[in-house]
Amino acid sequence: MPKIKPETKVLIIKNLKSKSPAEVADIFNVSKRQVEKIHKRYQETGIVHDRPRSGRPHKTTAREDSLLVRLSKASPMSTASQLQEEWTPARLLAMVSTVVLLPRNQR
């Protein structure tokens, strides 16, 4: 079941003021049950956005993740252990392009 975007959830709530849950479900191509759950959560909390999830925090940043993906695509036959050996902070810094901004008078 695809995730419903927050913007769509807001539109669902607005449409529920004048239409039945079944009609709204047909309009947005979702199940009646999903519409009912969105409406119930809105009535309980006053918001339609997903609540924060608990869980273990990420150890890497989005940038480090993209660099690791790039490294694994460059050597697709490498094992996870081999990638871990190559993937050190020093190696990451060497892979990242650095842009130096100069003041206007030094260009």
All heavy atoms as an XYZ file, in Angstrom:
855
protein
N       0.838     -1.163      0.000
C       0.000      0.000      0.000
C       0.895      1.243      0.000
O       1.731      1.417      0.887
C      -0.862     -0.044      1.270
C      -1.748      1.119      1.433
S      -2.793      1.067      2.924
C      -3.019     -0.639      3.251
N       0.761      2.124     -1.011
C       1.618      3.300     -1.068
C       1.287      4.295      0.041
O       0.145      4.372      0.508
C       1.322      3.894     -2.445
C       0.029      3.320     -2.860
C      -0.124      2.011     -2.143
N       2.295      5.023      0.436
C       2.128      6.011      1.499
C       1.391      7.231      0.940
O       1.664      7.680     -0.161
C       3.502      6.422      2.026
C       3.453      7.334      3.195
C       4.825      7.561      3.763
C       4.729      8.480      4.953
N       5.990      8.658      5.613
N       0.464      7.747      1.709
C      -0.301      8.919      1.299
C       0.447     10.163      1.751
O       0.825     10.289      2.918
C      -1.718      8.890      1.895
C      -2.448      7.627      1.449
C      -2.499     10.125      1.495
C      -3.787      7.427      2.115
N       0.654     11.099      0.837
C       1.388     12.320      1.150
C       0.574     13.206      2.090
O      -0.660     13.198      2.056
C       1.689     13.084     -0.135
C       2.625     12.346     -1.056
C       2.898     13.150     -2.293
C       3.820     12.377     -3.216
N       4.080     13.117     -4.446
N       1.259     13.995      2.933
C       0.547     14.872      3.870
C      -0.397     15.852      3.170
O      -1.476     16.149      3.688
C       1.668     15.622      4.599
C       2.852     14.730      4.472
C       2.697     14.021      3.161
N      -0.014     16.338      1.973
C      -0.868     17.273      1.243
C      -2.183     16.599      0.859
O      -3.251     17.207      0.905
C      -0.166     17.779     -0.027
C       1.156     18.468      0.207
C       2.330     17.496      0.302
O       2.285     16.411     -0.315
O       3.284     17.831      1.012
N      -2.090     15.331      0.481
C      -3.285     14.576      0.105
C      -4.157     14.333      1.327
O      -5.391     14.401      1.245
C      -2.883     13.238     -0.543
O      -1.985     13.488     -1.621
C      -4.088     12.496     -1.065
N      -3.541     14.082      2.474
C      -4.300     13.868      3.706
C      -5.099     15.121      4.060
O      -6.255     15.025      4.496
C      -3.371     13.480      4.855
C      -2.769     12.102      4.702
C      -1.847     11.794      5.857
C      -1.192     10.438      5.704
N      -0.296     10.114      6.823
N      -4.500     16.294      3.865
C      -5.201     17.550      4.144
C      -6.408     17.676      3.221
O      -7.507     18.047      3.656
C      -4.246     18.755      3.970
C      -5.001     20.068      4.026
C      -3.158     18.729      5.037
N      -6.232     17.336      1.950
C      -7.345     17.395      1.001
C      -8.434     16.387      1.355
O      -9.629     16.673      1.197
C      -6.837     17.154     -0.424
C      -5.931     18.243     -0.999
C      -5.372     17.816     -2.351
C      -6.694     19.548     -1.125
N      -8.045     15.235      1.837
C      -9.020     14.222      2.260
C      -9.874     14.776      3.402
O     -11.107     14.661      3.390
C      -8.318     12.912      2.660
C      -7.796     12.190      1.406
C      -9.238     12.004      3.466
C      -6.922     10.992      1.683
N      -9.225     15.395      4.393
C      -9.953     15.967      5.526
C     -10.917     17.046      5.047
O     -12.075     17.113      5.483
C      -8.974     16.529      6.586
C      -8.157     15.407      7.216
C      -9.711     17.337      7.653
C      -8.966     14.374      7.959
N     -10.477     17.908      4.125
C     -11.345     18.972      3.612
C     -12.545     18.391      2.869
O     -13.659     18.893      2.989
C     -10.553     19.901      2.696
C      -9.592     20.798      3.447
C      -8.855     21.728      2.520
C      -7.911     22.610      3.304
N      -7.149     23.518      2.436
N     -12.321     17.334      2.097
C     -13.411     16.721      1.342
C     -14.393     15.979      2.238
O     -15.562     15.824      1.878
C     -12.858     15.776      0.276
C     -12.454     16.510     -0.983
O     -13.310     16.938     -1.735
N     -11.155     16.669     -1.185
N     -13.936     15.503      3.389
C     -14.825     14.781      4.298
C     -15.912     15.670      4.892
O     -16.910     15.180      5.403
C     -14.023     14.112      5.426
C     -13.329     12.815      5.058
C     -12.421     12.365      6.184
C     -14.352     11.732      4.729
N     -15.725     16.995      4.814
C     -16.730     17.915      5.344
C     -18.008     17.889      4.502
O     -19.086     18.183      5.008
C     -16.163     19.330      5.424
C     -15.059     19.455      6.452
C     -14.460     20.833      6.478
C     -13.331     20.870      7.506
N     -12.623     22.132      7.486
N     -17.868     17.527      3.218
C     -19.043     17.559      2.344
C     -19.343     16.221      1.674
O     -20.355     16.094      0.993
C     -18.844     18.623      1.260
O     -17.711     18.307      0.474
N     -18.470     15.237      1.855
C     -18.658     13.951      1.182
C     -18.501     12.806      2.173
O     -17.906     12.961      3.236
C     -17.649     13.795      0.047
C     -17.805     14.801     -1.076
C     -16.740     14.593     -2.129
C     -16.912     15.519     -3.303
N     -16.514     16.874     -3.064
N     -18.980     11.642      1.791
C     -18.842     10.454      2.636
C     -17.442      9.871      2.496
O     -16.751     10.140      1.494
C     -19.879      9.403      2.232
O     -19.525      8.848      0.978
N     -16.995      9.071      3.463
C     -15.673      8.441      3.349
C     -15.515      7.598      2.077
O     -14.446      7.590      1.467
C     -15.581      7.576      4.599
C     -16.453      8.253      5.581
C     -17.582      8.827      4.780
N     -16.583      6.923      1.656
C     -16.505      6.103      0.438
C     -16.285      6.973     -0.792
O     -15.489      6.626     -1.678
C     -17.771      5.272      0.289
N     -16.971      8.118     -0.860
C     -16.797      9.027     -2.000
C     -15.385      9.603     -2.027
O     -14.758      9.689     -3.075
C     -17.827     10.160     -1.932
C     -19.255      9.728     -2.174
C     -20.244     10.849     -1.914
O     -20.004     11.700     -1.027
O     -21.270     10.850     -2.607
N     -14.886      9.993     -0.857
C     -13.533     10.554     -0.764
C     -12.503      9.490     -1.149
O     -11.534      9.777     -1.860
C     -13.263     11.110      0.649
C     -11.825     11.563      0.790
C     -14.219     12.255      0.955
N     -12.721      8.264     -0.722
C     -11.806      7.171     -1.063
C     -11.752      6.970     -2.575
O     -10.674      6.766     -3.140
C     -12.243      5.885     -0.372
N     -12.904      7.055     -3.234
C     -12.928      6.922     -4.696
C     -12.206      8.080     -5.376
O     -11.477      7.885     -6.354
C     -14.376      6.852     -5.202
C     -15.036      5.525     -4.882
O     -14.299      4.539     -4.623
O     -16.278      5.472     -4.885
N     -12.396      9.281     -4.871
C     -11.763     10.462     -5.472
C     -10.242     10.354     -5.418
O      -9.547     10.640     -6.391
C     -12.230     11.755     -4.764
C     -13.710     12.008     -5.042
C     -11.381     12.951     -5.185
C     -14.319     13.108     -4.187
N      -9.703      9.932     -4.269
C      -8.257      9.907     -4.074
C      -7.643      8.531     -4.328
O      -6.439      8.346     -4.118
C      -7.904     10.389     -2.663
C      -8.175     11.859     -2.484
C      -9.346     12.285     -1.892
C      -7.274     12.802     -2.938
C      -9.616     13.634     -1.735
C      -7.527     14.149     -2.789
C      -8.705     14.571     -2.187
N      -8.471      7.593     -4.772
C      -7.996      6.250     -5.122
C      -7.266      5.573     -3.952
O      -6.175      5.037     -4.096
C      -7.107      6.297     -6.369
C      -6.939      4.934     -6.988
O      -7.803      4.070     -6.842
N      -5.836      4.727     -7.659
N      -7.891      5.663     -2.784
C      -7.386      4.981     -1.587
C      -8.547      4.191     -0.992
O      -9.701      4.355     -1.393
C      -6.821      5.976     -0.543
C      -5.616      6.710     -1.081
C      -7.882      6.959     -0.088
N      -8.256      3.348     -0.028
C      -9.320      2.553      0.582
C     -10.137      3.404      1.553
O      -9.656      4.405      2.101
C      -8.735      1.349      1.312
O      -8.051      1.771      2.470
N     -11.365      2.967      1.770
C     -12.246      3.646      2.721
C     -11.645      3.591      4.117
O     -11.728      4.542      4.890
C     -13.621      2.988      2.692
C     -14.620      3.604      3.623
C     -15.943      2.850      3.574
C     -16.819      3.272      4.725
N     -17.936      2.362      4.923
N     -11.000      2.478      4.429
C     -10.368      2.298      5.740
C      -9.268      3.339      5.957
O      -9.133      3.887      7.060
C      -9.808      0.873      5.848
C      -9.109      0.602      7.155
C     -10.098      0.531      8.314
N      -9.367      0.307      9.541
C      -9.539      1.013     10.638
N     -10.436      1.953     10.695
N      -8.827      0.756     11.703
N      -8.471      3.619      4.915
C      -7.424      4.629      5.051
C      -8.032      5.999      5.327
O      -7.529      6.755      6.159
C      -6.569      4.692      3.790
C      -5.593      3.551      3.649
C      -4.785      3.677      2.378
O      -5.335      3.708      1.287
N      -3.477      3.756      2.534
N      -9.097      6.321      4.628
C      -9.768      7.601      4.839
C     -10.279      7.689      6.276
O     -10.113      8.712      6.948
C     -10.922      7.778      3.827
C     -11.764      9.002      4.170
C     -10.374      7.884      2.413
N     -10.865      6.610      6.759
C     -11.374      6.600      8.128
C     -10.251      6.753      9.157
O     -10.396      7.454     10.157
C     -12.162      5.319      8.387
C     -13.472      5.263      7.618
C     -14.134      3.894      7.636
O     -13.465      2.899      8.010
O     -15.316      3.823      7.262
N      -9.118      6.092      8.914
C      -7.983      6.201      9.839
C      -7.418      7.614      9.848
O      -7.062      8.156     10.910
C      -6.883      5.198      9.451
C      -7.214      3.767      9.829
C      -6.157      2.812      9.382
C      -4.934      2.916     10.252
N      -3.913      1.905      9.950
N      -7.326      8.239      8.669
C      -6.831      9.618      8.579
C      -7.772     10.545      9.340
O      -7.328     11.414     10.101
C      -6.692     10.044      7.100
C      -5.550      9.271      6.438
C      -6.455     11.547      6.985
C      -5.518      9.376      4.933
N      -9.062     10.354      9.161
C     -10.050     11.191      9.834
C      -9.990     11.003     11.355
O     -10.047     11.976     12.127
C     -11.450     10.875      9.303
C     -12.489     11.825      9.784
N     -13.558     11.426     10.521
C     -12.606     13.172      9.654
C     -14.299     12.476     10.824
N     -13.751     13.550     10.302
N      -9.862      9.762     11.795
C      -9.788      9.483     13.235
C      -8.538     10.127     13.846
O      -8.611     10.749     14.914
C      -9.759      7.973     13.466
C      -9.711      7.583     14.923
C      -9.692      6.084     15.103
C      -9.566      5.727     16.570
N      -9.388      4.301     16.786
N      -7.399     10.000     13.176
C      -6.168     10.603     13.688
C      -6.300     12.123     13.738
O      -5.848     12.767     14.686
C      -4.969     10.225     12.825
C      -3.668     10.812     13.400
C      -2.432     10.473     12.606
N      -2.246      9.047     12.498
C      -2.012      8.426     11.344
N      -1.933      9.106     10.227
N      -1.830      7.134     11.310
N      -6.943     12.694     12.732
C      -7.141     14.142     12.717
C      -8.025     14.574     13.885
O      -7.759     15.592     14.526
C      -7.746     14.582     11.384
C      -7.986     16.066     11.308
C      -6.923     16.945     11.160
C      -9.268     16.595     11.397
C      -7.134     18.316     11.098
C      -9.491     17.955     11.341
C      -8.415     18.816     11.191
O      -8.627     20.169     11.140
N      -9.069     13.804     14.174
C      -9.950     14.141     15.287
C      -9.231     14.014     16.634
O      -9.467     14.808     17.545
C     -11.191     13.240     15.284
C     -12.157     13.554     14.174
C     -13.330     12.598     14.152
O     -13.208     11.440     14.536
N     -14.478     13.090     13.702
N      -8.350     13.029     16.762
C      -7.646     12.806     18.035
C      -6.520     13.792     18.270
O      -6.304     14.250     19.393
C      -7.079     11.381     18.068
C      -8.133     10.298     18.186
C      -7.542      8.903     18.056
O      -6.332      8.771     17.789
O      -8.317      7.931     18.204
N      -5.755     14.097     17.219
C      -4.539     14.900     17.393
C      -4.622     16.299     16.798
O      -3.841     17.164     17.169
C      -3.328     14.192     16.759
O      -3.524     14.099     15.351
C      -3.115     12.815     17.358
N      -5.515     16.498     15.839
C      -5.604     17.799     15.186
C      -4.616     17.979     14.048
O      -4.546     19.049     13.450
N      -3.826     16.946     13.768
C      -2.879     17.003     12.650
C      -3.042     15.752     11.793
O      -3.556     14.738     12.252
C      -1.405     17.112     13.128
C      -1.027     15.918     14.004
C      -1.160     18.418     13.844
C       0.440     15.848     14.348
N      -2.590     15.850     10.546
C      -2.678     14.692      9.658
C      -1.298     14.115      9.342
O      -1.198     13.063      8.734
C      -3.391     15.046      8.325
C      -4.824     15.396      8.572
C      -2.680     16.161      7.600
N      -0.251     14.812      9.758
C       1.110     14.352      9.473
C       1.454     13.148     10.332
O       0.936     12.983     11.442
C       2.122     15.472      9.713
C       1.848     16.684      8.887
N       2.005     16.706      7.527
C       1.400     17.908      9.226
C       1.682     17.887      7.061
N       1.305     18.649      8.075
N       2.358     12.309      9.825
C       2.819     11.162     10.591
C       3.573     11.637     11.825
O       4.309     12.633     11.779
C       3.744     10.281      9.744
C       2.993      9.536      8.667
O       1.762      9.386      8.789
O       3.637      9.098      7.701
N       3.402     10.914     12.902
C       4.132     11.236     14.121
C       5.564     10.712     14.000
O       5.829      9.768     13.252
C       3.432     10.603     15.316
C       2.083     11.240     15.593
C       1.411     10.540     16.752
N       0.890      9.255     16.291
C      -0.389      8.903     16.328
N      -1.267      9.740     16.799
N      -0.778      7.732     15.903
N       6.503     11.327     14.734
C       7.882     10.832     14.690
C       7.956      9.384     15.160
O       7.233      8.973     16.067
C       8.628     11.742     15.665
C       7.764     12.928     15.840
C       6.360     12.485     15.593
N       8.787      8.630     14.532
C       8.955      7.221     14.870
C      10.128      7.060     15.832
O      11.107      7.791     15.776
C       9.256      6.405     13.611
C       8.233      6.581     12.515
C       7.166      5.513     12.648
N       6.315      5.510     11.485
C       5.057      5.885     11.507
N       4.526      6.308     12.612
N       4.326      5.839     10.423
N      10.004      6.082     16.698
C      11.133      5.761     17.563
C      12.048      4.827     16.789
O      11.658      4.217     15.800
C      10.651      5.084     18.841
O      10.036      3.856     18.513
N      13.241      4.712     17.234
C      14.163      3.809     16.571
C      15.587      4.303     16.678
O      15.857      5.399     17.170
N      16.450      3.484     16.212
C      17.860      3.807     16.278
C      18.195      4.934     15.301
O      17.806      4.879     14.142
C      18.650      2.551     15.910
C      20.120      2.693     16.059
C      20.795      1.375     15.752
N      22.207      1.474     15.986
C      23.003      0.458     16.135
N      22.503     -0.761     16.067
N      24.277      0.623     16.362
N      18.940      5.941     15.745
C      19.298      7.031     14.836
C      20.319      6.569     13.799
O      21.066      5.611     14.013
C      19.895      8.088     15.762
C      20.277      7.374     17.002
C      19.404      6.161     17.104
N      20.344      7.262     12.668
C      21.301      6.929     11.615
C      22.723      7.233     12.068
O      22.964      8.215     12.774
C      21.003      7.748     10.357
C      19.734      7.353      9.687
N      19.654      6.305      8.814
C      18.480      7.852      9.776
C      18.419      6.178      8.390
N      17.671      7.107      8.964
N      23.644      6.383     11.651
C      25.050      6.621     11.984
C      25.737      7.447     10.911
O      26.797      8.002     11.139
C      25.782      5.289     12.153
C      25.375      4.556     13.401
C      26.522      3.745     13.910
C      26.158      3.159     15.237
N      27.164      3.338     16.222
N      25.149      7.485      9.720
C      25.759      8.229      8.613
C      24.813      9.331      8.166
O      23.605      9.256      8.340
C      26.037      7.297      7.424
O      24.815      6.689      7.008
C      27.048      6.230      7.781
N      25.415     10.351      7.551
C      24.608     11.435      6.995
C      24.148     11.047      5.600
O      24.631     10.060      5.019
C      25.441     12.726      6.906
O      26.523     12.514      5.984
C      25.983     13.132      8.273
N      23.245     11.829      5.045
C      22.764     11.570      3.683
C      23.918     11.674      2.688
O      24.004     10.901      1.730
C      21.657     12.551      3.321
N      24.823     12.591      2.939
C      25.976     12.767      2.048
C      26.890     11.538      2.098
O      27.357     11.052      1.075
C      26.749     14.010      2.446
C      27.887     14.329      1.522
C      28.558     15.615      1.924
N      29.075     16.234      0.733
C      29.561     17.442      0.683
N      29.559     18.186      1.755
N      30.034     17.921     -0.430
N      27.142     11.035      3.306
C      27.969      9.837      3.442
C      27.293      8.635      2.781
O      27.969      7.814      2.148
C      28.239      9.541      4.914
C      29.167     10.541      5.573
C      29.242     10.363      7.079
O      28.293      9.833      7.683
O      30.261     10.775      7.651
N      25.966      8.553      2.903
C      25.231      7.465      2.250
C      25.410      7.526      0.738
O      25.639      6.506      0.086
C      23.745      7.532      2.596
C      23.464      7.191      4.045
O      24.354      6.619      4.706
O      22.344      7.493      4.500
N      25.284      8.725      0.167
C      25.425      8.840     -1.288
C      26.850      8.528     -1.730
O      27.062      7.935     -2.793
C      25.000     10.220     -1.776
O      25.876     11.212     -1.305
N      27.827      8.899     -0.915
C      29.216      8.567     -1.258
C      29.457      7.060     -1.185
O      30.169      6.490     -2.019
C      30.185      9.299     -0.334
C      30.278     10.804     -0.546
C      31.111     11.443      0.560
C      30.868     11.130     -1.900
N      28.854      6.407     -0.208
C      28.985      4.959     -0.096
C      28.323      4.260     -1.278
O      28.857      3.283     -1.819
C      28.389      4.470      1.220
C      28.524      2.983      1.519
C      29.984      2.552      1.503
C      27.897      2.659      2.852
N      27.185      4.764     -1.708
C      26.518      4.199     -2.890
C      27.409      4.360     -4.111
O      27.577      3.436     -4.911
C      25.141      4.863     -3.106
C      24.576      4.511     -4.476
C      24.182      4.456     -2.020
N      27.994      5.554     -4.256
C      28.885      5.800     -5.397
C      30.077      4.845     -5.361
O      30.476      4.291     -6.385
C      29.378      7.246     -5.369
C      30.114      7.621     -6.634
C      30.682      9.023     -6.644
N      29.853      9.999     -5.970
C      30.314     11.144     -5.496
N      31.589     11.445     -5.592
N      29.515     11.988     -4.895
N      30.636      4.633     -4.183
C      31.772      3.727     -4.038
C      31.376      2.296     -4.383
O      32.110      1.582     -5.074
C      32.302      3.797     -2.603
C      33.511      2.938     -2.245
C      34.721      3.368     -3.057
C      33.809      3.047     -0.766
N      30.209      1.864     -3.945
C      29.777      0.492     -4.230
C      29.447      0.302     -5.700
O      29.658     -0.779     -6.253
C      28.577      0.110     -3.367
O      27.456      0.874     -3.703
N      28.946      1.334     -6.367
C      28.666      1.231     -7.806
C      29.964      1.225     -8.620
O      30.022      0.629     -9.684
C      27.766      2.371     -8.263
C      26.330      2.183     -7.841
C      25.439      3.291     -8.358
C      24.002      3.051     -7.956
N      23.112      4.124     -8.439
N      30.996      1.890     -8.100
C      32.278      1.915     -8.795
C      32.945      0.547     -8.779
O      33.672      0.186     -9.706
C      33.195      2.962     -8.171
N      32.711     -0.218     -7.711
C      33.265     -1.566     -7.630
C      32.156     -2.531     -7.201
O      32.074     -2.912     -6.029
C      34.442     -1.605     -6.654
O      34.066     -1.078     -5.409
N      31.300     -2.927     -8.154
C      30.128     -3.725     -7.799
C      30.431     -5.126     -7.284
O      29.593     -5.739     -6.639
C      29.328     -3.787     -9.102
C      30.298     -3.484    -10.174
C      31.351     -2.620     -9.571
N      31.592     -5.641     -7.522
C      31.930     -6.989     -7.059
C      32.536     -6.997     -5.661
O      32.856     -8.053     -5.137
C      32.899     -7.662     -8.050
C      32.331     -7.811     -9.467
S      30.750     -8.663     -9.517
C      31.269    -10.311     -9.159
N      32.677     -5.833     -5.040
C      33.238     -5.749     -3.692
C      32.236     -6.250     -2.667
O      31.034     -6.050     -2.800
C      33.598     -4.298     -3.356
O      34.600     -3.833     -4.211
N      32.767     -6.875     -1.627
C      31.913     -7.322     -0.527
C      31.709     -6.164      0.450
O      32.400     -5.137      0.371
C      32.558     -8.499      0.226
O      33.772     -8.043      0.823
C      32.828     -9.671     -0.710
N      30.793     -6.330      1.376
C      30.538     -5.298      2.377
C      31.789     -5.048      3.219
O      32.101     -3.904      3.566
C      29.370     -5.695      3.259
N      32.523     -6.110      3.530
C      33.758     -5.957      4.323
C      34.798     -5.153      3.563
O      35.483     -4.305      4.140
C      34.324     -7.325      4.676
O      33.403     -8.059      5.438
N      34.931     -5.421      2.267
C      35.892     -4.670      1.460
C      35.496     -3.200      1.361
O      36.352     -2.311      1.439
C      36.003     -5.277      0.062
C      36.658     -6.642      0.044
C      36.519     -7.336     -1.301
O      35.603     -7.045     -2.067
N      37.423     -8.284     -1.560
N      34.209     -2.943      1.191
C      33.754     -1.558      1.132
C      33.992     -0.855      2.463
O      34.367      0.320      2.490
C      32.270     -1.498      0.768
C      31.914     -1.839     -0.672
C      30.409     -1.881     -0.842
C      32.531     -0.852     -1.639
N      33.808     -1.573      3.561
C      34.027     -0.986      4.868
C      35.486     -0.592      5.049
O      35.791      0.454      5.614
C      33.596     -1.953      5.968
C      33.720     -1.373      7.362
C      33.312     -2.368      8.440
O      33.154     -3.545      8.172
N      33.151     -1.876      9.657
N      36.403     -1.429      4.561
C      37.828     -1.105      4.653
C      38.170      0.137      3.841
O      38.973      0.963      4.252
C      38.668     -2.290      4.168
C      38.663     -3.477      5.101
C      39.375     -4.684      4.517
O      40.017     -4.548      3.455
O      39.288     -5.767      5.117
N      37.553      0.257      2.652
C      37.838      1.415      1.799
C      37.136      2.676      2.287
O      37.568      3.782      2.013
C      37.380      1.132      0.362
C      38.174      0.071     -0.347
C      37.670     -0.145     -1.759
O      37.352      0.861     -2.422
O      37.595     -1.306     -2.179
N      36.053      2.501      3.000
C      35.198      3.614      3.389
C      35.613      4.153      4.742
O      35.062      3.831      5.766
C      33.753      3.132      3.417
C      32.757      4.224      3.549
C      32.569      5.278      2.716
C      31.793      4.386      4.593
N      31.547      6.067      3.156
C      31.044      5.543      4.316
C      31.482      3.663      5.727
C      30.026      5.990      5.123
C      30.453      4.112      6.535
C      29.738      5.262      6.232
N      36.587      4.999      4.749
C      37.049      5.644      5.975
C      36.778      7.137      5.858
O      36.639      7.662      4.754
C      38.553      5.418      6.186
O      39.254      5.991      5.077
C      38.877      3.941      6.296
N      36.723      7.856      6.974
C      36.484      9.306      6.896
C      37.516     10.032      6.037
O      37.182     10.955      5.309
C      36.559      9.749      8.353
C      36.154      8.540      9.129
C      36.701      7.367      8.343
N      38.779      9.600      6.081
C      39.799     10.242      5.262
C      39.496     10.030      3.779
O      39.646     10.932      2.959
C      41.172      9.690      5.599
N      39.075      8.824      3.428
C      38.720      8.527      2.033
C      37.506      9.352      1.609
O      37.450      9.848      0.504
C      38.418      7.037      1.887
C      37.858      6.657      0.548
C      38.756      5.693     -0.167
N      38.097      5.164     -1.344
C      38.424      5.521     -2.576
N      39.411      6.374     -2.769
N      37.807      5.008     -3.607
N      36.548      9.505      2.509
C      35.361     10.295      2.184
C      35.730     11.742      1.917
O      35.242     12.358      0.981
C      34.347     10.224      3.322
C      33.599      8.921      3.476
C      32.714      8.976      4.708
C      32.768      8.636      2.257
N      36.605     12.287      2.741
C      37.006     13.674      2.546
C      37.732     13.855      1.221
O      37.595     14.874      0.563
C      37.893     14.143      3.703
C      37.171     14.318      5.036
C      38.170     14.674      6.126
C      36.097     15.384      4.924
N      38.493     12.856      0.806
C      39.199     12.943     -0.462
C      38.234     12.860     -1.640
O      38.481     13.420     -2.699
C      40.239     11.831     -0.568
N      37.101     12.168     -1.464
C      36.146     12.010     -2.549
C      35.265     13.243     -2.740
O      34.741     13.487     -3.809
C      35.244     10.796     -2.282
C      35.955      9.471     -2.368
S      34.892      8.112     -1.905
C      33.753      8.080     -3.264
N      35.088     14.019     -1.692
C      34.193     15.164     -1.754
C      34.904     16.338     -2.411
O      36.025     16.678     -2.066
C      33.737     15.570     -0.330
C      32.870     16.818     -0.385
C      32.999     14.431      0.318
N      34.250     16.937     -3.400
C      34.806     18.129     -4.035
C      34.622     19.308     -3.094
O      33.576     19.485     -2.488
C      34.084     18.433     -5.346
O      34.188     17.345     -6.216
N      35.664     20.119     -2.981
C      35.600     21.278     -2.119
C      35.509     22.524     -2.979
O      36.271     22.703     -3.918
C      36.846     21.363     -1.225
O      36.970     20.127     -0.521
C      36.739     22.518     -0.246
N      34.565     23.379     -2.660
C      34.392     24.634     -3.380
C      34.818     25.747     -2.450
O      34.370     25.848     -1.321
C      32.921     24.825     -3.802
C      32.726     26.168     -4.477
C      32.487     23.684     -4.693
N      35.706     26.606     -2.943
C      36.169     27.734     -2.165
C      35.538     28.990     -2.742
O      35.665     29.268     -3.928
C      37.710     27.847     -2.205
C      38.180     29.062     -1.422
C      38.342     26.578     -1.671
N      34.837     29.723     -1.907
C      34.220     30.960     -2.351
C      35.154     32.120     -2.028
O      35.574     32.299     -0.887
C      32.872     31.158     -1.653
C      31.816     30.100     -1.949
C      30.579     30.351     -1.094
C      31.448     30.122     -3.406
N      35.482     32.901     -3.050
C      36.340     34.059     -2.878
C      35.489     35.309     -2.814
O      34.446     35.394     -3.456
C      37.317     34.167     -4.055
C      38.293     32.991     -4.229
C      39.074     33.180     -5.531
C      39.247     32.930     -3.058
N      35.956     36.313     -2.078
C      35.236     37.587     -2.092
C      35.219     38.160     -3.508
O      36.095     37.856     -4.336
C      36.052     38.483     -1.150
C      36.856     37.527     -0.315
C      37.065     36.318     -1.156
N      34.264     39.000     -3.806
C      34.099     39.542     -5.166
C      35.342     40.244     -5.690
O      35.665     40.167     -6.855
C      32.910     40.494     -5.213
C      31.584     39.812     -5.044
C      30.461     40.802     -5.328
N      29.166     40.205     -5.071
C      28.470     39.521     -5.969
N      28.950     39.349     -7.175
N      27.301     39.014     -5.655
N      36.070     40.918     -4.820
C      37.236     41.667     -5.289
C      38.425     40.764     -5.626
O      39.385     41.234     -6.214
C      37.637     42.735     -4.259
C      37.953     42.136     -2.898
O      37.938     40.913     -2.724
N      38.233     43.004     -1.939
N      38.401     39.480     -5.280
C      39.520     38.577     -5.591
C      39.232     37.689     -6.786
O      40.036     36.840     -7.123
C      39.832     37.706     -4.367
C      40.403     38.500     -3.205
C      40.797     37.574     -2.062
O      40.619     36.377     -2.135
N      41.339     38.183     -1.002
N      38.111     37.850     -7.451
C      37.775     37.003     -8.590
C      38.445     37.448     -9.838
O      38.714     38.478    -10.197
C      36.260     36.967     -8.804
C      35.577     36.233     -7.697
C      34.112     36.147     -7.984
N      33.444     35.693     -6.784
C      32.164     35.642     -6.613
N      31.361     35.988     -7.560
N      31.632     35.232     -5.507
